Structure formats: structure tokens, C-alpha cells
Amino acid sequence: MLVPRRAKYRKQQRGSMKGIAQRGTRVSFGEYGLISEGTGWITARQIEAARRSITHYTQRGGRIWIRIFPDKPISKKPAEVRMGGGKGDVSEFVAPVRRGRMLFEMGGVTREVAMEALRLASHKLGIKTRVVEKGHL
């Protein structure tokens, strides 16, 4: 799974994800892309599940680019623990995603294969997405 090698600070605050994505909104590397239509956190497990579904469907053909990275630590307190006692331990890492952000890109495969592979990957993610082609936004 994707995790940062090191971080300046161990824990972060939740922050807000208002508005639309300012960068990473175009198909830059491949011919087809999966773009977000919603806002939310995508976990490292969801990214890995989507990546595996793409590579499984394409039978390791073509090329995949993952355009997001889970660099935000999310802390959780254990079950059945009373309030207080400080912030919980880091349990997972997420990538905050705004509307319009390019999540995955594909190249080197036919249009039908790319569309179906990205459709399968979209079911693994926790936000609404759509498939786009290069130059068609």
C-alpha cells in the first residue's frame, strides 16, 4: 500500500475540502482518465484495490498512472475508550480529493478496454467519478 516514507509531523488536523481542484485536472500522461465528480478522502486501500482491478482487467497490458497519493494521516481511538486522553494513533493514510481531480490515467490499450477497466476501478473508490478521454473535458 501507498504510505509516505517520512513526514514532518506525525498527526494532522482534518481540514476542509471546499471548492474544485486547482491542479491535476487534465489527462496529462495517458489517453484516458478517471476524474472525480465528488469530494472526499480516498484511502490507500481504495487506491490499491482500484489499481489491482485495472491491472487484472487489462491483463497487465498498457500503462497506468496514479495521479493521487495518500499523504494525510488519519488517527483513530480504539473501540470502547472513554473521551479525552489525547488524540488517537495514526490508523491509515488518505488522499484528500476535490471535484475535478484526475485520479488514474491509462494508455497503450484500446478505448473499450480502457473504459471498462476504469469503470471497474471507479467501483472501488468512495466518491463519484467519470471516465474522460484526452482532449474531451
Stockholm file with secondary structure:
# STOCKHOLM 1.0

chainA/1-137         MLVPRRAKYRKQQRGSMKGIAQRGTRVSFGEYGLISEGTGWITARQIEAARRSITHYTQRGGRIWIRIFPDKPISKKPAEVRMGGGKGDVSEFVAPVRRGRMLFEMGGVTREVAMEALRLASHKLGIKTRVVEKGHL
#=GR chainA/1-137 SS CCCCSCCSSSCCCCCCCCSBCSSSCSCCSSSEEEEESSCEEEEHHHHHHHHHHHHHHTTTCSEEEECCCCCEEEEECCTTCCSCSSCCEEEEEEEEECBTCEEEEEESSCHHHHHHHHHHHHTTSSSCEEEEETTBC
#=GC SS_cons         CCCCSCCSSSCCCCCCCCSBCSSSCSCCSSSEEEEESSCEEEEHHHHHHHHHHHHHHTTTCSEEEECCCCCEEEEECCTTCCSCSSCCEEEEEEEEECBTCEEEEEESSCHHHHHHHHHHHHTTSSSCEEEEETTBC
//
